[in-house]
Amino acid sequence: FYFVSMFSLRTTLARSCFNARYYSSNVSPLKSRLRELVPVQQAKVKQIRKEHGDKVLGSYTVGQAYGGMRGIIGLVYETSLLDPEEGIRFRGMSIPECQEKLPKAKGGNEPLPEALLWLLFTGEVPSESETQSLSDEFARNAEVPAHVTKMIDNFPKNVHPMTQLSTAVAAMNTESLFAKAYQDGVPKSEYWEYAFDDSINCIAKLPSIAARIYNNVFRDGKQTPAYDSSLDWGANYARMMGYTDADFEELMRLYLVIHSDHEGGNVSAHTTHLVASALSDPYLSLSAGLNGLAGPLHGLANQEVLRWILDLQETLGEGPYTNEQVEKACWDVLNSGRVIPGFGHAVLRKTDPRYTCQREFAQKHLPNDPMFKLVAQCYEVVPKVLTEHGKTANPWPNVDAHSGVLLQYYQLKEQNYYTVLFGVSRALGVLPGVVWDRALGLPIERPKSVTTEWMENKIKSM
């Protein structure tokens, strides 16, 4: 009895010391709320799997197996859902609903990224004080490890900003509480808590890291200001890059919100989920997702649109232009065998609501900008041209058709940096997904693959 009691006491003391090392004495309001929500969702998922685990969700074809697995339901991703007609919904809320209901900065009109993060984690619209608690938490955890800042400062300027970002995020895994906890044998039921800590710490540091990259590469190494605890996350990012225009800060808040999440099957979200399923820590998982985002078919699309718009301006000469001029130029592009970027989407079948909210921002803040006027004309002309052309399933503009023009207007003209903005935003969406993966105990991802020879034999046997 004495031995058992002493063993229990030592175990309890060890756990207490373990918690003291890894948990803040002041648990954040968001983590406290998640501790209430996680058991409820765990029970729901357990029941679904027990009672309906053998139900068939659908069938798939040879074409889908060769075609990027498009349309195959094989992944549960809690934070957002993409509807072909309505566009993205963050925890059931459309972008206009988020703009209306989520807390905003004082005097601002766009939702705060902190508020969206709370929504993605919990499915609940946060109060002003809950939103502020996340701003405070980011400020407390914004300092970047010295070895990471030194590494960024030592990169040659010709190293792509996205390479610098993904490398810096991976290097921060020296700070991973999840990795330390796993090494020390924490129970699986507690994995999500350490994944949460890593995720919040990582997001808090991203503006400082991304701004330092910008200042080193494009501003001759200009010193990056310290994180300002009186400002929100998006405003801090803008200030650290040297932008003090209040309207630009509003654009940053909007940009960071609408680019955050787009369901779980896109390359950056799926890659982050996949790597995290091996119990790689959130830093390594996000870094992998950022490398996917850097691909030209994923995160570089807004640069391609901007280049196309600039080329179109050069082709048309000095404006204003008639719709007939724009239409002829579009047909010239298509007839030459090229594509018009920024229109169409793998899932959406209507105008991307992320495009619409950027268009509304431009109508309010830069209605007379020549480049915006040309983009607005393309909105009127291009869908008609693409429909007549007959080779595009969805002729409507997507998010990339507008974002570059807004950034150009506010003099953020360094196109090679645009994907870094996207990456900072995308962390808001994919990291809550990682935390929920661990909370729900999702296993390592391991889909079945086959060879073309297997496929031929299977087809013969049908």
PLY file of the C-alpha trace (Angstrom):
ply
format ascii 1.0
element vertex 462
property float x
property float y
property float z
element edge 461
property int vertex1
property int vertex2
end_header
0.00 0.00 0.00
2.81 2.34 0.95
4.60 1.62 -2.34
1.45 2.18 -4.39
0.67 5.42 -2.55
4.19 6.75 -3.03
4.13 5.76 -6.70
0.80 7.58 -7.17
2.17 10.62 -5.37
5.29 10.69 -7.55
3.15 10.29 -10.67
0.89 13.15 -9.59
3.85 15.38 -8.78
5.50 14.52 -12.09
2.32 15.39 -13.97
2.04 18.65 -12.02
5.61 19.57 -12.91
4.96 18.54 -16.52
1.92 20.78 -16.71
3.80 23.64 -15.08
6.43 23.40 -17.78
4.02 23.36 -20.69
0.88 25.20 -19.62
0.58 28.89 -18.86
-0.66 29.62 -15.37
-3.29 31.77 -17.04
-5.05 29.51 -19.52
-6.34 31.51 -22.46
-10.10 32.03 -22.80
-9.98 30.27 -26.17
-8.30 27.17 -24.76
-10.74 27.17 -21.84
-13.64 27.24 -24.28
-12.12 24.43 -26.32
-11.81 22.31 -23.20
-15.58 22.55 -22.97
-16.23 21.92 -26.66
-13.77 19.12 -27.39
-15.49 16.39 -25.29
-18.83 17.20 -26.94
-17.42 16.88 -30.45
-15.46 13.76 -29.50
-18.67 12.09 -28.33
-20.51 13.14 -31.50
-17.81 11.78 -33.82
-17.53 8.58 -31.80
-21.27 8.02 -32.16
-21.22 8.73 -35.90
-18.39 6.29 -36.46
-20.01 3.62 -34.29
-23.52 3.85 -35.74
-22.79 4.84 -39.34
-19.20 3.75 -40.00
-20.24 1.34 -42.77
-22.50 3.79 -44.64
-21.43 4.55 -48.23
-20.71 8.22 -49.02
-20.40 7.78 -52.77
-18.52 6.11 -55.60
-15.60 7.23 -57.69
-14.29 6.66 -61.20
-11.08 5.83 -63.02
-11.04 9.44 -64.20
-11.09 10.71 -60.63
-8.24 8.43 -59.63
-6.12 9.90 -62.41
-7.59 13.37 -62.06
-6.32 14.59 -58.71
-9.04 12.79 -56.72
-11.46 15.62 -57.57
-14.84 15.13 -55.93
-13.83 12.10 -53.83
-14.98 12.52 -50.23
-12.17 11.09 -48.14
-11.37 13.72 -45.55
-13.11 15.32 -42.57
-12.16 18.97 -42.08
-14.10 20.86 -39.46
-13.38 24.56 -40.01
-14.85 25.35 -43.44
-16.98 23.93 -46.24
-17.02 25.00 -49.88
-20.39 25.08 -51.61
-20.34 25.21 -55.45
-23.12 27.80 -55.48
-22.54 29.84 -52.31
-18.76 29.71 -51.97
-16.84 29.23 -48.75
-18.52 29.08 -45.36
-16.41 29.43 -42.26
-18.10 27.24 -39.65
-21.36 27.74 -41.51
-20.98 31.52 -41.94
-20.65 33.13 -45.36
-18.14 35.92 -45.96
-20.85 38.63 -45.87
-22.07 37.18 -42.56
-18.53 37.24 -41.20
-18.16 40.85 -42.30
-21.39 41.72 -40.53
-21.09 39.71 -37.30
-17.42 39.33 -36.40
-15.84 42.01 -34.16
-13.90 44.77 -35.88
-11.07 47.12 -35.00
-12.10 50.41 -33.43
-13.32 52.62 -36.27
-12.94 49.80 -38.80
-15.43 47.97 -40.98
-13.64 44.71 -41.75
-13.60 41.66 -39.45
-10.54 41.08 -37.30
-8.47 37.96 -38.09
-8.46 37.19 -34.37
-12.25 37.00 -34.44
-12.18 34.66 -37.41
-9.64 32.44 -35.66
-11.95 32.12 -32.65
-14.81 31.24 -35.01
-12.75 28.59 -36.82
-11.67 26.99 -33.56
-15.05 27.01 -31.82
-17.81 27.55 -34.37
-18.91 30.55 -32.30
-18.85 34.29 -32.95
-16.58 35.76 -30.26
-17.37 38.74 -28.10
-15.23 41.88 -28.19
-13.42 40.77 -25.04
-12.81 37.25 -26.40
-11.38 38.75 -29.58
-9.17 41.07 -27.55
-7.93 38.13 -25.50
-6.50 36.63 -28.70
-4.88 39.93 -29.66
-3.30 40.00 -26.20
-2.16 36.40 -26.52
-0.51 37.12 -29.86
1.29 40.12 -28.38
2.61 38.02 -25.48
3.96 35.36 -27.86
5.15 37.49 -30.79
8.88 37.37 -30.11
10.71 35.27 -32.70
13.54 32.98 -31.52
16.96 34.56 -32.04
18.24 31.69 -34.20
15.31 32.18 -36.58
15.83 35.92 -37.01
19.54 35.31 -37.54
18.76 32.71 -40.20
16.38 35.07 -42.02
18.95 37.87 -41.91
21.58 35.56 -43.38
19.49 34.49 -46.38
20.72 35.90 -49.70
18.20 38.29 -51.23
17.66 35.96 -54.17
16.14 33.26 -51.94
12.41 33.40 -52.71
10.34 34.95 -49.89
8.19 31.80 -49.68
11.28 29.64 -49.27
12.38 31.92 -46.45
8.95 31.77 -44.80
8.56 28.00 -44.89
12.13 27.50 -43.67
11.67 29.96 -40.81
8.43 28.27 -39.71
10.10 24.85 -39.76
13.06 26.20 -37.78
10.70 27.37 -35.03
9.96 23.79 -34.13
12.75 24.14 -31.58
10.02 25.84 -29.56
7.43 23.09 -30.07
5.56 22.21 -26.90
3.80 19.41 -28.80
7.11 17.75 -29.72
8.37 18.04 -26.14
5.12 16.69 -24.73
5.08 13.75 -27.14
8.68 12.93 -26.26
7.74 12.95 -22.57
4.84 10.57 -23.11
1.82 12.81 -22.65
-1.49 10.89 -23.07
-3.09 11.02 -26.52
-6.16 12.69 -25.00
-3.99 15.75 -24.31
-2.28 16.01 -27.70
-4.64 18.71 -28.86
-3.73 21.04 -25.98
-0.07 21.14 -26.99
-0.97 21.39 -30.67
-3.11 24.39 -29.69
-0.21 26.02 -27.81
2.12 25.55 -30.79
-0.50 26.88 -33.21
-1.16 30.06 -31.24
2.57 30.65 -30.71
3.26 30.12 -34.41
0.48 32.44 -35.60
1.63 35.10 -33.12
5.12 35.12 -34.66
4.15 35.08 -38.33
3.76 38.87 -38.83
7.23 39.48 -37.39
8.77 36.74 -39.55
6.97 37.71 -42.75
7.65 41.42 -42.28
11.33 40.77 -41.61
11.55 38.85 -44.88
9.85 41.74 -46.70
12.14 44.35 -45.16
15.28 42.34 -45.87
14.46 41.54 -49.47
12.63 44.65 -50.65
13.61 47.47 -48.25
17.38 46.98 -48.06
17.28 45.36 -44.65
15.30 48.12 -42.97
14.77 47.29 -39.31
11.47 45.58 -38.54
9.56 47.32 -35.73
8.72 45.39 -32.59
5.22 43.96 -32.21
2.89 46.64 -30.83
0.60 45.23 -28.13
-1.88 48.08 -28.66
-2.60 46.96 -32.23
-4.40 43.94 -33.63
-2.62 41.17 -35.53
-3.37 42.49 -39.02
-2.46 46.10 -38.20
0.81 44.91 -36.68
1.66 43.08 -39.88
0.99 46.19 -41.96
3.01 48.47 -39.65
5.93 46.05 -39.54
6.16 46.23 -43.34
6.22 50.01 -43.15
2.61 50.77 -44.08
0.74 53.21 -41.84
-2.33 53.94 -43.99
-5.47 53.05 -42.00
-7.21 51.90 -45.19
-4.34 49.53 -45.95
-4.66 48.10 -42.45
-8.33 47.48 -43.21
-7.36 45.77 -46.47
-4.90 43.58 -44.59
-7.59 42.51 -42.12
-9.94 41.65 -44.98
-7.20 39.88 -46.97
-6.07 37.80 -43.99
-9.65 36.75 -43.25
-10.79 35.76 -46.73
-7.61 33.85 -47.69
-7.49 31.90 -44.42
-9.37 28.72 -45.26
-10.99 27.06 -48.26
-12.02 23.58 -47.20
-9.53 20.79 -46.52
-8.81 19.35 -49.96
-6.72 22.18 -51.41
-2.97 21.61 -51.52
-1.90 23.75 -48.55
-4.68 22.58 -46.22
-4.40 18.93 -47.21
-0.61 18.93 -46.96
-0.72 20.47 -43.49
-3.30 17.88 -42.41
-1.35 15.01 -43.98
1.98 15.88 -42.37
0.32 16.53 -39.00
-1.36 13.12 -39.19
2.12 11.62 -38.71
2.22 13.61 -35.45
4.70 16.08 -36.86
4.33 19.23 -34.79
2.31 22.21 -36.07
5.44 24.13 -37.12
6.65 21.34 -39.40
3.13 20.70 -40.67
2.48 24.34 -41.55
5.89 24.61 -43.21
4.96 21.68 -45.46
1.64 23.33 -46.31
3.45 26.57 -47.19
5.67 24.69 -49.62
2.51 23.46 -51.33
1.11 26.98 -51.37
4.24 28.18 -53.16
3.35 26.10 -56.22
2.24 28.06 -59.31
-1.06 26.17 -59.50
-2.02 27.11 -55.95
-0.69 30.28 -54.33
0.85 32.07 -57.31
-2.39 32.61 -59.21
-2.87 36.22 -58.09
0.54 37.12 -59.53
-0.44 35.61 -62.86
-3.67 37.62 -62.87
-1.85 40.84 -62.05
0.67 40.27 -64.84
-2.19 39.60 -67.24
-3.96 42.83 -66.21
-0.74 44.81 -66.63
-0.18 43.22 -70.05
-3.78 44.02 -70.99
-3.24 47.66 -70.01
-0.12 47.80 -72.15
-1.91 46.20 -75.10
-4.88 48.57 -74.87
-2.82 51.70 -74.33
-4.00 54.68 -72.35
-7.56 54.37 -71.02
-10.42 54.63 -70.51
-11.48 51.66 -72.63
-14.75 50.55 -74.09
-16.12 47.10 -73.31
-15.70 46.29 -76.99
-11.96 47.00 -76.77
-11.60 44.77 -73.72
-13.65 42.02 -75.36
-11.51 42.05 -78.50
-8.33 41.87 -76.41
-9.74 38.88 -74.50
-10.57 37.06 -77.73
-7.05 37.77 -79.00
-5.66 36.09 -75.88
-7.86 33.00 -76.26
-7.33 32.72 -80.02
-3.57 32.74 -79.46
-3.89 29.58 -77.33
-3.41 31.34 -73.99
-5.79 31.42 -71.03
-7.36 34.28 -69.11
-6.27 33.80 -65.48
-8.45 34.61 -62.47
-11.67 33.18 -63.87
-13.03 29.74 -63.03
-12.57 27.48 -60.02
-12.26 23.75 -59.39
-15.39 23.73 -57.22
-17.23 27.06 -57.46
-19.83 27.60 -60.14
-20.62 31.26 -59.42
-18.65 34.43 -58.70
-16.33 33.79 -55.78
-17.64 35.72 -52.74
-14.01 36.45 -51.88
-13.83 38.34 -55.18
-17.06 40.16 -54.43
-15.94 41.51 -51.04
-12.68 42.77 -52.57
-14.64 44.44 -55.35
-16.82 46.16 -52.74
-13.70 47.29 -50.88
-12.32 48.79 -54.10
-15.62 50.51 -54.91
-15.45 52.17 -51.49
-11.76 53.03 -51.25
-10.41 53.34 -54.81
-13.34 53.80 -57.20
-11.35 55.92 -59.67
-8.21 53.82 -59.85
-7.56 53.00 -63.54
-6.51 49.42 -62.83
-9.60 48.78 -60.73
-11.76 50.19 -63.52
-10.16 47.72 -65.94
-10.74 44.84 -63.50
-14.36 45.96 -63.18
-14.72 45.90 -66.97
-13.25 42.41 -67.08
-15.91 41.39 -64.57
-18.54 42.51 -67.11
-16.81 41.22 -70.24
-14.78 38.07 -69.52
-17.59 35.73 -68.33
-19.48 36.43 -71.56
-16.37 35.77 -73.67
-15.54 32.55 -71.82
-19.13 31.32 -72.11
-19.05 31.88 -75.88
-15.63 30.24 -76.04
-17.23 27.15 -74.51
-14.20 25.61 -72.81
-14.64 26.88 -69.23
-17.07 25.19 -66.84
-17.18 28.24 -64.59
-16.58 31.60 -66.34
-16.90 33.68 -63.15
-14.03 35.47 -61.36
-12.29 33.93 -58.37
-10.42 35.50 -55.46
-7.21 35.94 -57.45
-8.88 38.16 -60.05
-8.83 41.11 -57.65
-6.31 40.85 -54.80
-3.22 41.89 -56.74
-4.83 45.10 -57.96
-5.68 46.16 -54.40
-2.14 45.52 -53.20
-0.73 47.47 -56.14
-2.92 50.47 -55.33
-1.46 50.70 -51.83
2.07 50.44 -53.29
2.75 46.87 -52.20
4.04 46.06 -55.66
6.52 43.29 -54.98
4.70 40.41 -56.67
7.10 37.73 -55.40
5.92 38.56 -51.90
2.19 38.11 -52.49
2.20 34.40 -51.69
3.77 35.19 -48.30
0.68 37.27 -47.48
-1.41 34.29 -48.53
0.68 31.98 -46.36
0.35 34.12 -43.24
-3.40 34.14 -43.78
-3.65 30.41 -44.52
-2.13 29.60 -41.11
-5.34 30.91 -39.53
-7.32 28.17 -41.26
-5.09 25.11 -41.34
-3.73 25.20 -37.79
-7.15 25.02 -36.10
-7.71 22.02 -38.36
-4.57 20.38 -36.96
-5.74 21.00 -33.39
-9.12 19.41 -34.11
-7.43 16.46 -35.84
-5.58 15.74 -32.61
-8.66 16.37 -30.47
-10.68 13.85 -32.48
-7.86 11.32 -32.52
-7.72 11.10 -36.32
-5.17 8.50 -37.50
-2.25 8.87 -39.86
-3.52 9.38 -43.40
-2.76 6.50 -45.73
-4.97 6.21 -48.83
-4.59 3.22 -51.14
-2.69 3.67 -54.40
-2.55 1.39 -57.44
-0.52 1.11 -60.64
-1.73 1.61 -64.21
-1.25 -2.14 -64.72
-3.57 -2.81 -61.77
-6.04 -0.33 -63.26
-5.97 -2.09 -66.65
-6.59 -5.48 -65.03
-9.40 -4.07 -62.93
-11.07 -2.54 -65.98
-10.84 -5.88 -67.84
-12.54 -7.65 -64.94
-15.52 -5.24 -64.86
0 1
1 2
2 3
3 4
4 5
5 6
6 7
7 8
8 9
9 10
10 11
11 12
12 13
13 14
14 15
15 16
16 17
17 18
18 19
19 20
20 21
21 22
22 23
23 24
24 25
25 26
26 27
27 28
28 29
29 30
30 31
31 32
32 33
33 34
34 35
35 36
36 37
37 38
38 39
39 40
40 41
41 42
42 43
43 44
44 45
45 46
46 47
47 48
48 49
49 50
50 51
51 52
52 53
53 54
54 55
55 56
56 57
57 58
58 59
59 60
60 61
61 62
62 63
63 64
64 65
65 66
66 67
67 68
68 69
69 70
70 71
71 72
72 73
73 74
74 75
75 76
76 77
77 78
78 79
79 80
80 81
81 82
82 83
83 84
84 85
85 86
86 87
87 88
88 89
89 90
90 91
91 92
92 93
93 94
94 95
95 96
96 97
97 98
98 99
99 100
100 101
101 102
102 103
103 104
104 105
105 106
106 107
107 108
108 109
109 110
110 111
111 112
112 113
113 114
114 115
115 116
116 117
117 118
118 119
119 120
120 121
121 122
122 123
123 124
124 125
125 126
126 127
127 128
128 129
129 130
130 131
131 132
132 133
133 134
134 135
135 136
136 137
137 138
138 139
139 140
140 141
141 142
142 143
143 144
144 145
145 146
146 147
147 148
148 149
149 150
150 151
151 152
152 153
153 154
154 155
155 156
156 157
157 158
158 159
159 160
160 161
161 162
162 163
163 164
164 165
165 166
166 167
167 168
168 169
169 170
170 171
171 172
172 173
173 174
174 175
175 176
176 177
177 178
178 179
179 180
180 181
181 182
182 183
183 184
184 185
185 186
186 187
187 188
188 189
189 190
190 191
191 192
192 193
193 194
194 195
195 196
196 197
197 198
198 199
199 200
200 201
201 202
202 203
203 204
204 205
205 206
206 207
207 208
208 209
209 210
210 211
211 212
212 213
213 214
214 215
215 216
216 217
217 218
218 219
219 220
220 221
221 222
222 223
223 224
224 225
225 226
226 227
227 228
228 229
229 230
230 231
231 232
232 233
233 234
234 235
235 236
236 237
237 238
238 239
239 240
240 241
241 242
242 243
243 244
244 245
245 246
246 247
247 248
248 249
249 250
250 251
251 252
252 253
253 254
254 255
255 256
256 257
257 258
258 259
259 260
260 261
261 262
262 263
263 264
264 265
265 266
266 267
267 268
268 269
269 270
270 271
271 272
272 273
273 274
274 275
275 276
276 277
277 278
278 279
279 280
280 281
281 282
282 283
283 284
284 285
285 286
286 287
287 288
288 289
289 290
290 291
291 292
292 293
293 294
294 295
295 296
296 297
297 298
298 299
299 300
300 301
301 302
302 303
303 304
304 305
305 306
306 307
307 308
308 309
309 310
310 311
311 312
312 313
313 314
314 315
315 316
316 317
317 318
318 319
319 320
320 321
321 322
322 323
323 324
324 325
325 326
326 327
327 328
328 329
329 330
330 331
331 332
332 333
333 334
334 335
335 336
336 337
337 338
338 339
339 340
340 341
341 342
342 343
343 344
344 345
345 346
346 347
347 348
348 349
349 350
350 351
351 352
352 353
353 354
354 355
355 356
356 357
357 358
358 359
359 360
360 361
361 362
362 363
363 364
364 365
365 366
366 367
367 368
368 369
369 370
370 371
371 372
372 373
373 374
374 375
375 376
376 377
377 378
378 379
379 380
380 381
381 382
382 383
383 384
384 385
385 386
386 387
387 388
388 389
389 390
390 391
391 392
392 393
393 394
394 395
395 396
396 397
397 398
398 399
399 400
400 401
401 402
402 403
403 404
404 405
405 406
406 407
407 408
408 409
409 410
410 411
411 412
412 413
413 414
414 415
415 416
416 417
417 418
418 419
419 420
420 421
421 422
422 423
423 424
424 425
425 426
426 427
427 428
428 429
429 430
430 431
431 432
432 433
433 434
434 435
435 436
436 437
437 438
438 439
439 440
440 441
441 442
442 443
443 444
444 445
445 446
446 447
447 448
448 449
449 450
450 451
451 452
452 453
453 454
454 455
455 456
456 457
457 458
458 459
459 460
460 461
